[in-house]
Amino acid sequence: MTAAGIAMINSIGNLAGFVSPYMIGYLKDLTGRTDTALFVVAAGLVIGAVAVACVLRGRSGLGAPQVSARG
């Protein structure tokens, strides 16, 4: 299970590394400015960070494992 998660993260990172230069070039040609493309990339990073925060907040059992006293 862990290997599949690492492979998925690696695949998404490789895909982003391939798509990002083309997207930045396209947005630069479309708007004539580089900063607009970088704002789009920054917005994607913020959306990703918010998604991770929401997933972590929704999960239970974060932190130290709970020890239950069973008789």
N, CA, C, O and CB atoms as a CASP TS submission, in Angstrom:
PFRMAT TS
TARGET T0000
AUTHOR 0000-0000-0000
METHOD Language model
MODEL 1
PARENT N/A
ATOM      1  N   MET     1       0.824  -1.194   0.000  1.00  0.00           N
ATOM      2  CA  MET     1       0.000   0.000   0.000  1.00  0.00           C
ATOM      3  C   MET     1       0.867   1.256   0.000  1.00  0.00           C
ATOM      4  O   MET     1       0.573   2.219  -0.708  1.00  0.00           O
ATOM      5  CB  MET     1      -0.937  -0.001   1.206  1.00  0.00           C
ATOM      6  N   THR     2       1.925   1.242   0.788  1.00  0.00           N
ATOM      7  CA  THR     2       2.816   2.397   0.849  1.00  0.00           C
ATOM      8  C   THR     2       3.497   2.630  -0.490  1.00  0.00           C
ATOM      9  O   THR     2       3.635   3.774  -0.925  1.00  0.00           O
ATOM     10  CB  THR     2       3.863   2.208   1.944  1.00  0.00           C
ATOM     11  N   ALA     3       3.922   1.566  -1.141  1.00  0.00           N
ATOM     12  CA  ALA     3       4.591   1.699  -2.439  1.00  0.00           C
ATOM     13  C   ALA     3       3.654   2.303  -3.481  1.00  0.00           C
ATOM     14  O   ALA     3       4.091   3.090  -4.321  1.00  0.00           O
ATOM     15  CB  ALA     3       5.101   0.333  -2.921  1.00  0.00           C
ATOM     16  N   ALA     4       2.388   1.948  -3.435  1.00  0.00           N
ATOM     17  CA  ALA     4       1.429   2.515  -4.381  1.00  0.00           C
ATOM     18  C   ALA     4       1.235   4.006  -4.134  1.00  0.00           C
ATOM     19  O   ALA     4       1.109   4.779  -5.084  1.00  0.00           O
ATOM     20  CB  ALA     4       0.084   1.785  -4.282  1.00  0.00           C
ATOM     21  N   GLY     5       1.209   4.415  -2.875  1.00  0.00           N
ATOM     22  CA  GLY     5       1.079   5.838  -2.558  1.00  0.00           C
ATOM     23  C   GLY     5       2.286   6.633  -3.020  1.00  0.00           C
ATOM     24  O   GLY     5       2.146   7.725  -3.571  1.00  0.00           O
ATOM     25  N   ILE     6       3.473   6.085  -2.796  1.00  0.00           N
ATOM     26  CA  ILE     6       4.692   6.766  -3.241  1.00  0.00           C
ATOM     27  C   ILE     6       4.722   6.851  -4.761  1.00  0.00           C
ATOM     28  O   ILE     6       5.107   7.881  -5.313  1.00  0.00           O
ATOM     29  CB  ILE     6       5.949   6.034  -2.722  1.00  0.00           C
ATOM     30  N   ALA     7       4.321   5.787  -5.441  1.00  0.00           N
ATOM     31  CA  ALA     7       4.290   5.786  -6.903  1.00  0.00           C
ATOM     32  C   ALA     7       3.300   6.817  -7.440  1.00  0.00           C
ATOM     33  O   ALA     7       3.575   7.481  -8.440  1.00  0.00           O
ATOM     34  CB  ALA     7       3.929   4.393  -7.424  1.00  0.00           C
ATOM     35  N   MET     8       2.141   6.955  -6.774  1.00  0.00           N
ATOM     36  CA  MET     8       1.158   7.934  -7.212  1.00  0.00           C
ATOM     37  C   MET     8       1.691   9.358  -7.038  1.00  0.00           C
ATOM     38  O   MET     8       1.532  10.189  -7.932  1.00  0.00           O
ATOM     39  CB  MET     8      -0.151   7.757  -6.435  1.00  0.00           C
ATOM     40  N   ILE     9       2.314   9.643  -5.905  1.00  0.00           N
ATOM     41  CA  ILE     9       2.887  10.966  -5.666  1.00  0.00           C
ATOM     42  C   ILE     9       3.963  11.266  -6.700  1.00  0.00           C
ATOM     43  O   ILE     9       4.025  12.377  -7.228  1.00  0.00           O
ATOM     44  CB  ILE     9       3.469  11.060  -4.243  1.00  0.00           C
ATOM     45  N   ASN    10       4.805  10.292  -6.991  1.00  0.00           N
ATOM     46  CA  ASN    10       5.855  10.472  -7.974  1.00  0.00           C
ATOM     47  C   ASN    10       5.271  10.706  -9.367  1.00  0.00           C
ATOM     48  O   ASN    10       5.780  11.541 -10.114  1.00  0.00           O
ATOM     49  CB  ASN    10       6.780   9.260  -7.985  1.00  0.00           C
ATOM     50  N   SER    11       4.228   9.992  -9.719  1.00  0.00           N
ATOM     51  CA  SER    11       3.588  10.158 -11.025  1.00  0.00           C
ATOM     52  C   SER    11       2.971  11.545 -11.174  1.00  0.00           C
ATOM     53  O   SER    11       3.104  12.178 -12.222  1.00  0.00           O
ATOM     54  CB  SER    11       2.517   9.088 -11.229  1.00  0.00           C
ATOM     55  N   ILE    12       2.302  12.011 -10.137  1.00  0.00           N
ATOM     56  CA  ILE    12       1.694  13.347 -10.187  1.00  0.00           C
ATOM     57  C   ILE    12       2.781  14.412 -10.298  1.00  0.00           C
ATOM     58  O   ILE    12       2.628  15.381 -11.042  1.00  0.00           O
ATOM     59  CB  ILE    12       0.816  13.601  -8.933  1.00  0.00           C
ATOM     60  N   GLY    13       3.874  14.237  -9.561  1.00  0.00           N
ATOM     61  CA  GLY    13       4.980  15.190  -9.648  1.00  0.00           C
ATOM     62  C   GLY    13       5.602  15.214 -11.029  1.00  0.00           C
ATOM     63  O   GLY    13       5.926  16.286 -11.540  1.00  0.00           O
ATOM     64  N   ASN    14       5.775  14.052 -11.643  1.00  0.00           N
ATOM     65  CA  ASN    14       6.328  13.999 -12.999  1.00  0.00           C
ATOM     66  C   ASN    14       5.381  14.631 -14.007  1.00  0.00           C
ATOM     67  O   ASN    14       5.825  15.321 -14.924  1.00  0.00           O
ATOM     68  CB  ASN    14       6.624  12.556 -13.398  1.00  0.00           C
ATOM     69  N   LEU    15       4.094  14.403 -13.849  1.00  0.00           N
ATOM     70  CA  LEU    15       3.109  15.006 -14.743  1.00  0.00           C
ATOM     71  C   LEU    15       3.121  16.528 -14.617  1.00  0.00           C
ATOM     72  O   LEU    15       3.059  17.240 -15.619  1.00  0.00           O
ATOM     73  CB  LEU    15       1.706  14.458 -14.441  1.00  0.00           C
ATOM     74  N   ALA    16       3.199  17.017 -13.392  1.00  0.00           N
ATOM     75  CA  ALA    16       3.253  18.470 -13.180  1.00  0.00           C
ATOM     76  C   ALA    16       4.534  19.063 -13.776  1.00  0.00           C
ATOM     77  O   ALA    16       4.508  20.158 -14.338  1.00  0.00           O
ATOM     78  CB  ALA    16       3.170  18.797 -11.671  1.00  0.00           C
ATOM     79  N   GLY    17       5.638  18.350 -13.654  1.00  0.00           N
ATOM     80  CA  GLY    17       6.888  18.824 -14.240  1.00  0.00           C
ATOM     81  C   GLY    17       6.845  18.871 -15.755  1.00  0.00           C
ATOM     82  O   GLY    17       7.563  19.659 -16.370  1.00  0.00           O
ATOM     83  N   PHE    18       6.016  18.041 -16.362  1.00  0.00           N
ATOM     84  CA  PHE    18       5.877  18.040 -17.813  1.00  0.00           C
ATOM     85  C   PHE    18       4.897  19.118 -18.276  1.00  0.00           C
ATOM     86  O   PHE    18       5.151  19.802 -19.267  1.00  0.00           O
ATOM     87  CB  PHE    18       5.415  16.665 -18.299  1.00  0.00           C
ATOM     88  N   VAL    19       3.788  19.273 -17.568  1.00  0.00           N
ATOM     89  CA  VAL    19       2.717  20.178 -18.001  1.00  0.00           C
ATOM     90  C   VAL    19       3.016  21.637 -17.670  1.00  0.00           C
ATOM     91  O   VAL    19       2.654  22.524 -18.443  1.00  0.00           O
ATOM     92  CB  VAL    19       1.403  19.773 -17.357  1.00  0.00           C
ATOM     93  N   SER    20       3.665  21.905 -16.546  1.00  0.00           N
ATOM     94  CA  SER    20       3.859  23.281 -16.083  1.00  0.00           C
ATOM     95  C   SER    20       4.581  24.182 -17.085  1.00  0.00           C
ATOM     96  O   SER    20       4.105  25.293 -17.320  1.00  0.00           O
ATOM     97  CB  SER    20       4.624  23.268 -14.800  1.00  0.00           C
ATOM     98  N   PRO    21       5.692  23.779 -17.684  1.00  0.00           N
ATOM     99  CA  PRO    21       6.343  24.679 -18.650  1.00  0.00           C
ATOM    100  C   PRO    21       5.449  25.023 -19.841  1.00  0.00           C
ATOM    101  O   PRO    21       5.455  26.160 -20.313  1.00  0.00           O
ATOM    102  CB  PRO    21       7.627  24.050 -19.154  1.00  0.00           C
ATOM    103  N   TYR    22       4.686  24.050 -20.326  1.00  0.00           N
ATOM    104  CA  TYR    22       3.785  24.331 -21.439  1.00  0.00           C
ATOM    105  C   TYR    22       2.673  25.280 -21.016  1.00  0.00           C
ATOM    106  O   TYR    22       2.294  26.173 -21.774  1.00  0.00           O
ATOM    107  CB  TYR    22       3.189  23.036 -21.984  1.00  0.00           C
ATOM    108  N   MET    23       2.145  25.087 -19.798  1.00  0.00           N
ATOM    109  CA  MET    23       1.084  25.956 -19.305  1.00  0.00           C
ATOM    110  C   MET    23       1.599  27.379 -19.113  1.00  0.00           C
ATOM    111  O   MET    23       0.919  28.341 -19.470  1.00  0.00           O
ATOM    112  CB  MET    23       0.514  25.414 -17.988  1.00  0.00           C
ATOM    113  N   ILE    24       2.787  27.513 -18.557  1.00  0.00           N
ATOM    114  CA  ILE    24       3.358  28.846 -18.352  1.00  0.00           C
ATOM    115  C   ILE    24       3.600  29.535 -19.689  1.00  0.00           C
ATOM    116  O   ILE    24       3.312  30.722 -19.843  1.00  0.00           O
ATOM    117  CB  ILE    24       4.673  28.758 -17.553  1.00  0.00           C
ATOM    118  N   GLY    25       4.127  28.791 -20.654  1.00  0.00           N
ATOM    119  CA  GLY    25       4.339  29.365 -21.986  1.00  0.00           C
ATOM    120  C   GLY    25       3.041  29.781 -22.650  1.00  0.00           C
ATOM    121  O   GLY    25       2.966  30.845 -23.264  1.00  0.00           O
ATOM    122  N   TYR    26       2.019  28.947 -22.529  1.00  0.00           N
ATOM    123  CA  TYR    26       0.718  29.266 -23.115  1.00  0.00           C
ATOM    124  C   TYR    26       0.125  30.522 -22.481  1.00  0.00           C
ATOM    125  O   TYR    26      -0.345  31.416 -23.185  1.00  0.00           O
ATOM    126  CB  TYR    26      -0.247  28.085 -22.948  1.00  0.00           C
ATOM    127  N   LEU    27       0.149  30.586 -21.152  1.00  0.00           N
ATOM    128  CA  LEU    27      -0.411  31.760 -20.470  1.00  0.00           C
ATOM    129  C   LEU    27       0.412  33.018 -20.757  1.00  0.00           C
ATOM    130  O   LEU    27      -0.146  34.113 -20.839  1.00  0.00           O
ATOM    131  CB  LEU    27      -0.478  31.514 -18.955  1.00  0.00           C
ATOM    132  N   LYS    28       1.716  32.875 -20.908  1.00  0.00           N
ATOM    133  CA  LYS    28       2.550  34.025 -21.252  1.00  0.00           C
ATOM    134  C   LYS    28       2.207  34.526 -22.647  1.00  0.00           C
ATOM    135  O   LYS    28       2.120  35.734 -22.866  1.00  0.00           O
ATOM    136  CB  LYS    28       4.043  33.662 -21.166  1.00  0.00           C
ATOM    137  N   ASP    29       2.011  33.608 -23.597  1.00  0.00           N
ATOM    138  CA  ASP    29       1.617  34.011 -24.944  1.00  0.00           C
ATOM    139  C   ASP    29       0.225  34.620 -24.953  1.00  0.00           C
ATOM    140  O   ASP    29      -0.043  35.555 -25.709  1.00  0.00           O
ATOM    141  CB  ASP    29       1.670  32.820 -25.890  1.00  0.00           C
ATOM    142  N   LEU    30      -0.660  34.095 -24.119  1.00  0.00           N
ATOM    143  CA  LEU    30      -2.037  34.574 -24.088  1.00  0.00           C
ATOM    144  C   LEU    30      -2.138  35.970 -23.474  1.00  0.00           C
ATOM    145  O   LEU    30      -2.859  36.828 -23.984  1.00  0.00           O
ATOM    146  CB  LEU    30      -2.912  33.601 -23.310  1.00  0.00           C
ATOM    147  N   THR    31      -1.408  36.191 -22.371  1.00  0.00           N
ATOM    148  CA  THR    31      -1.527  37.460 -21.659  1.00  0.00           C
ATOM    149  C   THR    31      -0.380  38.419 -21.927  1.00  0.00           C
ATOM    150  O   THR    31      -0.524  39.626 -21.733  1.00  0.00           O
ATOM    151  CB  THR    31      -1.618  37.205 -20.193  1.00  0.00           C
ATOM    152  N   GLY    32       0.760  37.898 -22.373  1.00  0.00           N
ATOM    153  CA  GLY    32       1.916  38.746 -22.599  1.00  0.00           C
ATOM    154  C   GLY    32       2.721  39.011 -21.338  1.00  0.00           C
ATOM    155  O   GLY    32       3.680  39.782 -21.367  1.00  0.00           O
ATOM    156  N   ARG    33       2.349  38.390 -20.245  1.00  0.00           N
ATOM    157  CA  ARG    33       3.036  38.597 -18.965  1.00  0.00           C
ATOM    158  C   ARG    33       3.350  37.259 -18.318  1.00  0.00           C
ATOM    159  O   ARG    33       2.558  36.319 -18.388  1.00  0.00           O
ATOM    160  CB  ARG    33       2.180  39.463 -18.014  1.00  0.00           C
ATOM    161  N   THR    34       4.502  37.184 -17.696  1.00  0.00           N
ATOM    162  CA  THR    34       4.905  35.957 -17.028  1.00  0.00           C
ATOM    163  C   THR    34       4.281  35.846 -15.645  1.00  0.00           C
ATOM    164  O   THR    34       4.000  34.746 -15.171  1.00  0.00           O
ATOM    165  CB  THR    34       6.417  35.888 -16.924  1.00  0.00           C
ATOM    166  N   ASP    35       4.064  36.991 -14.996  1.00  0.00           N
ATOM    167  CA  ASP    35       3.559  36.933 -13.619  1.00  0.00           C
ATOM    168  C   ASP    35       2.155  36.324 -13.537  1.00  0.00           C
ATOM    169  O   ASP    35       1.810  35.722 -12.521  1.00  0.00           O
ATOM    170  CB  ASP    35       3.546  38.332 -13.012  1.00  0.00           C
ATOM    171  N   THR    36       1.353  36.468 -14.571  1.00  0.00           N
ATOM    172  CA  THR    36       0.030  35.861 -14.568  1.00  0.00           C
ATOM    173  C   THR    36       0.143  34.335 -14.504  1.00  0.00           C
ATOM    174  O   THR    36      -0.591  33.681 -13.763  1.00  0.00           O
ATOM    175  CB  THR    36      -0.763  36.291 -15.818  1.00  0.00           C
ATOM    176  N   ALA    37       1.059  33.784 -15.279  1.00  0.00           N
ATOM    177  CA  ALA    37       1.257  32.336 -15.263  1.00  0.00           C
ATOM    178  C   ALA    37       1.750  31.866 -13.896  1.00  0.00           C
ATOM    179  O   ALA    37       1.339  30.810 -13.414  1.00  0.00           O
ATOM    180  CB  ALA    37       2.253  31.920 -16.354  1.00  0.00           C
ATOM    181  N   LEU    38       2.614  32.635 -13.283  1.00  0.00           N
ATOM    182  CA  LEU    38       3.126  32.252 -11.968  1.00  0.00           C
ATOM    183  C   LEU    38       2.052  32.367 -10.890  1.00  0.00           C
ATOM    184  O   LEU    38       2.060  31.604  -9.924  1.00  0.00           O
ATOM    185  CB  LEU    38       4.328  33.117 -11.597  1.00  0.00           C
ATOM    186  N   PHE    39       1.135  33.310 -11.048  1.00  0.00           N
ATOM    187  CA  PHE    39       0.008  33.394 -10.116  1.00  0.00           C
ATOM    188  C   PHE    39      -0.883  32.156 -10.231  1.00  0.00           C
ATOM    189  O   PHE    39      -1.406  31.672  -9.228  1.00  0.00           O
ATOM    190  CB  PHE    39      -0.817  34.671 -10.382  1.00  0.00           C
ATOM    191  N   VAL    40      -1.053  31.648 -11.441  1.00  0.00           N
ATOM    192  CA  VAL    40      -1.852  30.430 -11.638  1.00  0.00           C
ATOM    193  C   VAL    40      -1.165  29.242 -10.963  1.00  0.00           C
ATOM    194  O   VAL    40      -1.823  28.430 -10.312  1.00  0.00           O
ATOM    195  CB  VAL    40      -2.062  30.146 -13.155  1.00  0.00           C
ATOM    196  N   VAL    41       0.149  29.142 -11.118  1.00  0.00           N
ATOM    197  CA  VAL    41       0.895  28.063 -10.468  1.00  0.00           C
ATOM    198  C   VAL    41       0.794  28.195  -8.948  1.00  0.00           C
ATOM    199  O   VAL    41       0.586  27.200  -8.253  1.00  0.00           O
ATOM    200  CB  VAL    41       2.380  28.078 -10.914  1.00  0.00           C
ATOM    201  N   ALA    42       0.939  29.417  -8.429  1.00  0.00           N
ATOM    202  CA  ALA    42       0.828  29.643  -6.986  1.00  0.00           C
ATOM    203  C   ALA    42      -0.567  29.296  -6.480  1.00  0.00           C
ATOM    204  O   ALA    42      -0.711  28.747  -5.389  1.00  0.00           O
ATOM    205  CB  ALA    42       1.161  31.099  -6.645  1.00  0.00           C
ATOM    206  N   ALA    43      -1.591  29.611  -7.261  1.00  0.00           N
ATOM    207  CA  ALA    43      -2.962  29.266  -6.862  1.00  0.00           C
ATOM    208  C   ALA    43      -3.128  27.749  -6.780  1.00  0.00           C
ATOM    209  O   ALA    43      -3.801  27.244  -5.881  1.00  0.00           O
ATOM    210  CB  ALA    43      -3.987  29.865  -7.858  1.00  0.00           C
ATOM    211  N   GLY    44      -2.523  27.031  -7.708  1.00  0.00           N
ATOM    212  CA  GLY    44      -2.576  25.574  -7.649  1.00  0.00           C
ATOM    213  C   GLY    44      -1.911  25.029  -6.404  1.00  0.00           C
ATOM    214  O   GLY    44      -2.400  24.072  -5.803  1.00  0.00           O
ATOM    215  N   LEU    45      -0.793  25.633  -6.009  1.00  0.00           N
ATOM    216  CA  LEU    45      -0.117  25.200  -4.785  1.00  0.00           C
ATOM    217  C   LEU    45      -0.966  25.484  -3.547  1.00  0.00           C
ATOM    218  O   LEU    45      -1.025  24.665  -2.630  1.00  0.00           O
ATOM    219  CB  LEU    45       1.240  25.895  -4.657  1.00  0.00           C
ATOM    220  N   VAL    46      -1.616  26.632  -3.523  1.00  0.00           N
ATOM    221  CA  VAL    46      -2.474  26.977  -2.380  1.00  0.00           C
ATOM    222  C   VAL    46      -3.669  26.021  -2.309  1.00  0.00           C
ATOM    223  O   VAL    46      -4.046  25.572  -1.226  1.00  0.00           O
ATOM    224  CB  VAL    46      -2.967  28.452  -2.488  1.00  0.00           C
ATOM    225  N   ILE    47      -4.256  25.716  -3.456  1.00  0.00           N
ATOM    226  CA  ILE    47      -5.386  24.777  -3.480  1.00  0.00           C
ATOM    227  C   ILE    47      -4.945  23.417  -2.975  1.00  0.00           C
ATOM    228  O   ILE    47      -5.674  22.768  -2.224  1.00  0.00           O
ATOM    229  CB  ILE    47      -5.971  24.653  -4.904  1.00  0.00           C
ATOM    230  N   GLY    48      -3.761  22.977  -3.377  1.00  0.00           N
ATOM    231  CA  GLY    48      -3.234  21.701  -2.902  1.00  0.00           C
ATOM    232  C   GLY    48      -3.002  21.698  -1.404  1.00  0.00           C
ATOM    233  O   GLY    48      -3.309  20.715  -0.728  1.00  0.00           O
ATOM    234  N   ALA    49      -2.459  22.799  -0.874  1.00  0.00           N
ATOM    235  CA  ALA    49      -2.210  22.887   0.563  1.00  0.00           C
ATOM    236  C   ALA    49      -3.519  22.875   1.352  1.00  0.00           C
ATOM    237  O   ALA    49      -3.603  22.246   2.407  1.00  0.00           O
ATOM    238  CB  ALA    49      -1.412  24.155   0.887  1.00  0.00           C
ATOM    239  N   VAL    50      -4.530  23.562   0.848  1.00  0.00           N
ATOM    240  CA  VAL    50      -5.828  23.567   1.518  1.00  0.00           C
ATOM    241  C   VAL    50      -6.456  22.177   1.469  1.00  0.00           C
ATOM    242  O   VAL    50      -7.071  21.743   2.443  1.00  0.00           O
ATOM    243  CB  VAL    50      -6.768  24.604   0.873  1.00  0.00           C
ATOM    244  N   ALA    51      -6.308  21.480   0.350  1.00  0.00           N
ATOM    245  CA  ALA    51      -6.856  20.127   0.236  1.00  0.00           C
ATOM    246  C   ALA    51      -6.184  19.190   1.227  1.00  0.00           C
ATOM    247  O   ALA    51      -6.857  18.375   1.858  1.00  0.00           O
ATOM    248  CB  ALA    51      -6.687  19.593  -1.193  1.00  0.00           C
ATOM    249  N   VAL    52      -4.867  19.292   1.373  1.00  0.00           N
ATOM    250  CA  VAL    52      -4.151  18.449   2.336  1.00  0.00           C
ATOM    251  C   VAL    52      -4.605  18.777   3.759  1.00  0.00           C
ATOM    252  O   VAL    52      -4.813  17.872   4.568  1.00  0.00           O
ATOM    253  CB  VAL    52      -2.617  18.641   2.200  1.00  0.00           C
ATOM    254  N   ALA    53      -4.757  20.055   4.062  1.00  0.00           N
ATOM    255  CA  ALA    53      -5.199  20.449   5.397  1.00  0.00           C
ATOM    256  C   ALA    53      -6.600  19.921   5.693  1.00  0.00           C
ATOM    257  O   ALA    53      -6.879  19.484   6.809  1.00  0.00           O
ATOM    258  CB  ALA    53      -5.170  21.971   5.538  1.00  0.00           C
ATOM    259  N   CYS    54      -7.471  19.962   4.700  1.00  0.00           N
ATOM    260  CA  CYS    54      -8.835  19.448   4.904  1.00  0.00           C
ATOM    261  C   CYS    54      -8.831  17.937   5.124  1.00  0.00           C
ATOM    262  O   CYS    54      -9.573  17.430   5.965  1.00  0.00           O
ATOM    263  CB  CYS    54      -9.725  19.797   3.700  1.00  0.00           C
ATOM    264  N   VAL    55      -8.010  17.229   4.383  1.00  0.00           N
ATOM    265  CA  VAL    55      -7.945  15.781   4.544  1.00  0.00           C
ATOM    266  C   VAL    55      -7.382  15.431   5.917  1.00  0.00           C
ATOM    267  O   VAL    55      -7.893  14.538   6.593  1.00  0.00           O
ATOM    268  CB  VAL    55      -7.086  15.146   3.431  1.00  0.00           C
ATOM    269  N   LEU    56      -6.338  16.128   6.324  1.00  0.00           N
ATOM    270  CA  LEU    56      -5.746  15.839   7.626  1.00  0.00           C
ATOM    271  C   LEU    56      -6.688  16.193   8.771  1.00  0.00           C
ATOM    272  O   LEU    56      -6.724  15.492   9.783  1.00  0.00           O
ATOM    273  CB  LEU    56      -4.439  16.594   7.784  1.00  0.00           C
ATOM    274  N   ARG    57      -7.441  17.259   8.623  1.00  0.00           N
ATOM    275  CA  ARG    57      -8.386  17.646   9.666  1.00  0.00           C
ATOM    276  C   ARG    57      -9.518  16.632   9.768  1.00  0.00           C
ATOM    277  O   ARG    57     -10.019  16.368  10.861  1.00  0.00           O
ATOM    278  CB  ARG    57      -8.949  19.045   9.389  1.00  0.00           C
ATOM    279  N   GLY    58      -9.925  16.061   8.632  1.00  0.00           N
ATOM    280  CA  GLY    58     -11.027  15.109   8.623  1.00  0.00           C
ATOM    281  C   GLY    58     -10.653  13.732   9.130  1.00  0.00           C
ATOM    282  O   GLY    58     -11.524  12.947   9.504  1.00  0.00           O
ATOM    283  N   ARG    59      -9.363  13.435   9.145  1.00  0.00           N
ATOM    284  CA  ARG    59      -8.931  12.112   9.610  1.00  0.00           C
ATOM    285  C   ARG    59      -8.926  12.074  11.124  1.00  0.00           C
ATOM    286  O   ARG    59      -8.587  13.057  11.783  1.00  0.00           O
ATOM    287  CB  ARG    59      -7.532  11.760   9.062  1.00  0.00           C
ATOM    288  N   SER    60      -9.297  10.951  11.656  1.00  0.00           N
ATOM    289  CA  SER    60      -9.228  10.793  13.115  1.00  0.00           C
ATOM    290  C   SER    60      -8.000   9.983  13.443  1.00  0.00           C
ATOM    291  O   SER    60      -7.478   9.256  12.598  1.00  0.00           O
ATOM    292  CB  SER    60     -10.512  10.111  13.685  1.00  0.00           C
ATOM    293  N   GLY    61      -7.546  10.106  14.655  1.00  0.00           N
ATOM    294  CA  GLY    61      -6.414   9.327  15.105  1.00  0.00           C
ATOM    295  C   GLY    61      -5.064   9.933  14.764  1.00  0.00           C
ATOM    296  O   GLY    61      -4.057   9.225  14.739  1.00  0.00           O
ATOM    297  N   LEU    62      -5.030  11.219  14.504  1.00  0.00           N
ATOM    298  CA  LEU    62      -3.752  11.854  14.235  1.00  0.00           C
ATOM    299  C   LEU    62      -2.978  12.015  15.539  1.00  0.00           C
ATOM    300  O   LEU    62      -3.567  12.150  16.612  1.00  0.00           O
ATOM    301  CB  LEU    62      -3.953  13.219  13.543  1.00  0.00           C
ATOM    302  N   GLY    63      -1.702  12.001  15.436  1.00  0.00           N
ATOM    303  CA  GLY    63      -0.867  12.176  16.623  1.00  0.00           C
ATOM    304  C   GLY    63      -0.489  10.845  17.226  1.00  0.00           C
ATOM    305  O   GLY    63      -0.410   9.834  16.528  1.00  0.00           O
ATOM    306  N   ALA    64      -0.258  10.848  18.513  1.00  0.00           N
ATOM    307  CA  ALA    64       0.174   9.645  19.215  1.00  0.00           C
ATOM    308  C   ALA    64      -0.962   8.630  19.268  1.00  0.00           C
ATOM    309  O   ALA    64      -2.127   9.006  19.390  1.00  0.00           O
ATOM    310  CB  ALA    64       0.654   9.988  20.637  1.00  0.00           C
ATOM    311  N   PRO    65      -0.630   7.361  19.177  1.00  0.00           N
ATOM    312  CA  PRO    65      -1.675   6.339  19.262  1.00  0.00           C
ATOM    313  C   PRO    65      -2.341   6.339  20.634  1.00  0.00           C
ATOM    314  O   PRO    65      -1.688   6.529  21.660  1.00  0.00           O
ATOM    315  CB  PRO    65      -1.091   4.956  18.966  1.00  0.00           C
ATOM    316  N   GLN    66      -3.628   6.125  20.628  1.00  0.00           N
ATOM    317  CA  GLN    66      -4.395   6.106  21.860  1.00  0.00           C
ATOM    318  C   GLN    66      -4.345   4.713  22.477  1.00  0.00           C
ATOM    319  O   GLN    66      -4.522   3.708  21.787  1.00  0.00           O
ATOM    320  CB  GLN    66      -5.850   6.537  21.602  1.00  0.00           C
ATOM    321  N   VAL    67      -4.105   4.666  23.771  1.00  0.00           N
ATOM    322  CA  VAL    67      -4.076   3.396  24.486  1.00  0.00           C
ATOM    323  C   VAL    67      -5.375   3.286  25.266  1.00  0.00           C
ATOM    324  O   VAL    67      -5.714   4.158  26.065  1.00  0.00           O
ATOM    325  CB  VAL    67      -2.828   3.289  25.434  1.00  0.00           C
ATOM    326  N   SER    68      -6.089   2.208  25.022  1.00  0.00           N
ATOM    327  CA  SER    68      -7.338   2.021  25.749  1.00  0.00           C
ATOM    328  C   SER    68      -7.129   0.988  26.844  1.00  0.00           C
ATOM    329  O   SER    68      -6.442  -0.016  26.653  1.00  0.00           O
ATOM    330  CB  SER    68      -8.480   1.589  24.795  1.00  0.00           C
ATOM    331  N   ALA    69      -7.733   1.253  27.989  1.00  0.00           N
ATOM    332  CA  ALA    69      -7.639   0.329  29.117  1.00  0.00           C
ATOM    333  C   ALA    69      -8.793  -0.635  29.060  1.00  0.00           C
ATOM    334  O   ALA    69      -9.919  -0.305  29.434  1.00  0.00           O
ATOM    335  CB  ALA    69      -7.627   1.082  30.463  1.00  0.00           C
ATOM    336  N   ARG    70      -8.509  -1.824  28.592  1.00  0.00           N
ATOM    337  CA  ARG    70      -9.562  -2.839  28.516  1.00  0.00           C
ATOM    338  C   ARG    70      -9.328  -3.854  29.617  1.00  0.00           C
ATOM    339  O   ARG    70      -8.205  -4.307  29.840  1.00  0.00           O
ATOM    340  CB  ARG    70      -9.589  -3.533  27.115  1.00  0.00           C
ATOM    341  N   GLY    71     -10.378  -4.193  30.284  1.00  0.00           N
ATOM    342  CA  GLY    71     -10.339  -5.079  31.421  1.00  0.00           C
ATOM    343  C   GLY    71     -10.043  -6.458  31.133  1.00  0.00           C
ATOM    344  O   GLY    71      -9.991  -7.282  32.046  1.00  0.00           O
TER
END
